[in-house]
Amino acid sequence: MSNQPLDPSTMSRRRQIIETFRMTKQVDRAVGWWMLGAFLLFGAIGFGIFWALPGGGVIEMVMAVVGGLLFGFLGMMIVFSRRAQKAAYARMEGQVGAGARALTMLRRGWKLEEVVGFTKQQDMVHRVVGPPGIVLVGEGNPNRLRQLMISERRKHERVAADYPVHEVYVGTGEGQVPLPKLVRHVQKLGRQVKPAEQTDIINRLKALDAQRPKVPLPRGPVPTSMKGMRGNLRGK
């Protein structure tokens, strides 16, 4: 089996779902049973709802069966998406650049720039520009990371002093945000800048980014399949 990263943009929707299920099952052996249980439970609810509607005869039975199938598939996909996302985070935990991989789950309206700051020990700071303004996300050793974060904050405030700069530390310690909660935490920072202001921030940061050496992160199957899974389950 090839160890090359899987790129969801080169796969069909069906293949993306299959690959996501395969990798989810490597971490969550019971995912198939959970999906089956959700299909039966939601299917029974859907069948009951449509069966209770006024009417009778063959048409009522057909509607109840169709409704049961639709509800069943919906429930199954909801359970699949949640357990697949949980499994993806479990696979990424502890890997270099896991925070950046998780941030790819942010939807439209967010601009991610990976590794805007780093140390030789692989501590790193990523940047997200979105409704809260500038969000600096650090991952690595807390002691080394704090000084790196201070340095990056100063650089960003010099070129975008008119806009808020937030600091987020990824981890399980005090004052840190666990990887599975990172995206939600960033989204909850609030809406402090308008879309036009986001564009202005990005343009201001281009000069700063042009001075940085690019540090490619190791790519793996979990992040890309995770991103592809999001597109599939959103119907894209």
C-alpha positions as CSV (number, residue, x, y, z in Angstrom):
1,M,0.0,0.0,0.0
2,S,1.3,3.4,-0.9
3,N,2.3,5.8,1.9
4,Q,1.9,8.9,-0.2
5,P,-0.5,11.5,1.1
6,L,-4.0,11.3,-0.2
7,D,-5.2,14.4,-2.0
8,P,-9.0,14.7,-1.8
9,S,-9.1,17.0,-4.8
10,T,-8.0,14.2,-7.1
11,M,-10.5,11.7,-5.8
12,S,-14.2,11.2,-6.5
13,R,-16.7,11.9,-3.7
14,R,-17.3,8.1,-3.3
15,R,-13.5,7.4,-3.0
16,Q,-13.1,10.2,-0.4
17,I,-15.8,8.7,1.8
18,I,-14.3,5.2,1.5
19,E,-10.8,6.5,2.4
20,T,-12.2,8.5,5.3
21,F,-14.1,5.4,6.6
22,R,-11.0,3.2,6.2
23,M,-8.8,5.6,8.1
24,T,-11.4,6.2,10.8
25,K,-11.8,2.4,11.3
26,Q,-8.1,2.2,12.0
27,V,-8.6,4.3,15.1
28,D,-12.3,3.6,15.9
29,R,-13.0,-0.1,15.3
30,A,-16.7,0.3,16.3
31,V,-17.5,3.0,13.8
32,G,-19.3,0.6,11.5
33,W,-21.6,-0.6,14.4
34,W,-22.3,3.0,15.4
35,M,-23.3,3.9,11.9
36,L,-25.6,0.8,11.6
37,G,-27.2,1.7,15.0
38,A,-27.8,5.3,13.9
39,F,-29.3,4.1,10.6
40,L,-31.7,1.7,12.4
41,L,-32.6,4.2,15.1
42,F,-33.1,7.3,12.8
43,G,-34.8,5.0,10.2
44,A,-37.3,3.8,12.8
45,I,-38.1,7.4,13.8
46,G,-38.5,8.5,10.2
47,F,-40.7,5.5,9.5
48,G,-42.9,6.2,12.5
49,I,-43.3,9.9,11.6
50,F,-44.4,9.2,8.1
51,W,-46.6,6.3,9.1
52,A,-48.4,8.6,11.5
53,L,-49.3,11.1,8.8
54,P,-53.0,11.0,7.6
55,G,-53.6,8.7,4.7
56,G,-53.6,5.0,4.2
57,G,-52.9,2.0,2.0
58,V,-49.9,1.5,-0.3
59,I,-49.0,5.2,-0.6
60,E,-48.7,5.6,3.2
61,M,-46.4,2.5,3.3
62,V,-44.2,3.7,0.5
63,M,-43.9,7.2,2.1
64,A,-43.0,5.6,5.5
65,V,-40.3,3.4,3.9
66,V,-38.8,6.3,1.9
67,G,-38.9,8.5,5.0
68,G,-37.3,5.9,7.1
69,L,-34.5,5.4,4.6
70,L,-33.9,9.2,4.3
71,F,-33.8,9.6,8.1
72,G,-31.6,6.5,8.5
73,F,-29.0,7.8,6.0
74,L,-29.0,11.2,7.6
75,G,-28.5,9.8,11.0
76,M,-25.8,7.5,9.8
77,M,-23.9,10.3,8.1
78,I,-24.1,12.5,11.2
79,V,-22.6,9.8,13.3
80,F,-20.0,9.0,10.7
81,S,-18.9,12.7,10.4
82,R,-18.5,13.1,14.1
83,R,-16.6,9.9,14.8
84,A,-14.4,10.4,11.7
85,Q,-13.5,13.9,12.9
86,K,-12.7,12.6,16.4
87,A,-10.6,9.8,14.9
88,A,-8.7,12.3,12.7
89,Y,-7.8,14.4,15.7
90,A,-6.7,11.4,17.6
91,R,-4.3,10.5,14.7
92,M,-2.9,14.0,14.5
93,E,-2.4,14.4,18.2
94,G,1.3,14.8,19.0
95,Q,2.4,15.2,15.3
96,V,4.5,18.1,14.1
97,G,2.1,20.7,12.6
98,A,-1.0,19.1,14.0
99,G,-2.4,22.6,14.9
100,A,-2.0,23.8,11.3
101,R,-3.8,20.6,10.0
102,A,-6.7,21.2,12.4
103,L,-7.0,24.8,11.3
104,T,-7.6,23.7,7.7
105,M,-11.1,22.8,9.0
106,L,-12.0,26.5,9.2
107,R,-14.5,27.4,6.6
108,R,-14.6,30.3,4.1
109,G,-13.7,33.7,5.4
110,W,-10.5,32.6,7.1
111,K,-7.0,32.8,5.7
112,L,-4.5,30.4,7.2
113,E,-0.7,30.8,6.9
114,E,1.3,27.9,8.3
115,V,4.5,28.3,10.2
116,V,5.0,32.1,10.3
117,G,7.5,31.5,13.1
118,F,9.5,28.5,14.3
119,T,12.4,27.3,16.3
120,K,15.0,24.6,15.6
121,Q,13.2,22.4,18.1
122,Q,10.1,22.4,15.9
123,D,8.0,24.8,18.0
124,M,5.9,26.8,15.6
125,V,3.4,29.6,15.3
126,H,0.7,29.6,12.6
127,R,-1.5,32.6,11.7
128,V,-5.1,32.9,10.9
129,V,-6.8,36.1,9.6
130,G,-10.5,36.1,10.0
131,P,-13.4,37.9,11.7
132,P,-11.6,38.2,15.1
133,G,-8.6,39.9,13.3
134,I,-5.2,38.2,13.5
135,V,-5.0,35.0,15.4
136,L,-1.5,33.6,16.2
137,V,-1.7,29.8,17.0
138,G,1.4,28.3,18.7
139,E,2.2,24.7,19.3
140,G,5.3,23.1,20.9
141,N,7.2,23.5,24.2
142,P,5.3,26.2,26.2
143,N,8.5,27.8,27.6
144,R,10.2,28.2,24.2
145,L,6.9,29.0,22.5
146,R,6.1,31.9,24.7
147,Q,9.1,33.9,23.6
148,L,8.5,33.0,20.0
149,M,4.9,34.2,20.3
150,I,6.0,37.5,21.8
151,S,8.3,38.0,18.9
152,E,5.7,37.2,16.3
153,R,3.1,39.4,18.0
154,R,5.4,42.4,17.8
155,K,6.1,41.8,14.2
156,H,2.4,41.6,13.3
157,E,1.5,44.6,15.4
158,R,4.1,46.7,13.6
159,V,2.4,46.2,10.2
160,A,-1.2,45.9,11.4
161,A,-1.3,48.0,14.5
162,D,-4.9,49.1,13.9
163,Y,-6.3,45.5,14.3
164,P,-6.6,43.1,17.2
165,V,-4.0,40.3,17.6
166,H,-5.0,37.2,19.5
167,E,-2.7,34.4,20.9
168,V,-3.8,30.8,21.2
169,Y,-1.6,28.0,22.5
170,V,-2.4,24.4,21.5
171,G,-2.0,21.7,24.1
172,T,-3.5,20.1,27.2
173,G,-1.9,22.2,29.9
174,E,-3.3,25.2,31.8
175,G,-4.2,28.1,29.5
176,Q,-3.9,25.9,26.4
177,V,-6.5,24.7,24.0
178,P,-6.8,21.0,23.2
179,L,-6.4,20.1,19.5
180,P,-10.0,18.9,19.0
181,K,-11.4,22.2,20.4
182,L,-9.0,24.5,18.5
183,V,-11.2,25.4,15.5
184,R,-14.2,26.1,17.7
185,H,-12.1,28.2,20.1
186,V,-10.8,30.3,17.2
187,Q,-14.3,30.8,15.8
188,K,-15.5,31.9,19.2
189,L,-13.0,34.8,19.4
190,G,-15.7,37.0,18.0
191,R,-16.3,39.3,15.0
192,Q,-14.0,42.3,15.4
193,V,-13.1,43.2,11.8
194,K,-15.2,43.4,8.7
195,P,-14.4,41.5,5.4
196,A,-12.9,44.6,3.8
197,E,-10.7,45.0,6.8
198,Q,-9.6,41.4,6.6
199,T,-8.4,42.1,3.0
200,D,-6.5,45.1,4.3
201,I,-4.8,43.0,7.0
202,I,-3.8,40.3,4.5
203,N,-2.3,42.9,2.1
204,R,-0.4,44.5,5.0
205,L,1.0,41.1,6.0
206,K,2.3,40.3,2.5
207,A,5.5,42.4,3.0
208,L,6.1,40.7,6.4
209,D,5.6,37.2,4.9
210,A,7.9,38.0,2.0
211,Q,10.8,38.2,4.4
212,R,10.3,34.8,5.9
213,P,11.8,31.5,4.8
214,K,9.2,28.9,3.9
215,V,9.1,25.8,6.2
216,P,7.1,23.0,4.6
217,L,5.2,20.8,7.0
218,P,5.1,17.1,6.7
219,R,2.0,16.1,4.9
220,G,0.0,13.0,5.8
221,P,-3.2,11.2,4.9
222,V,-5.1,12.2,8.0
223,P,-5.2,16.0,7.4
224,T,-6.1,15.8,3.7
225,S,-8.8,13.2,4.2
226,M,-10.1,15.2,7.1
227,K,-10.5,18.2,4.9
228,G,-12.0,16.1,2.1
229,M,-14.4,14.6,4.5
230,R,-15.6,18.1,5.5
231,G,-16.3,18.9,1.8
232,N,-18.2,15.7,1.3
233,L,-20.4,16.0,4.3
234,R,-21.2,19.6,3.4
235,G,-22.4,18.4,0.0
236,K,-19.4,19.9,-2.0
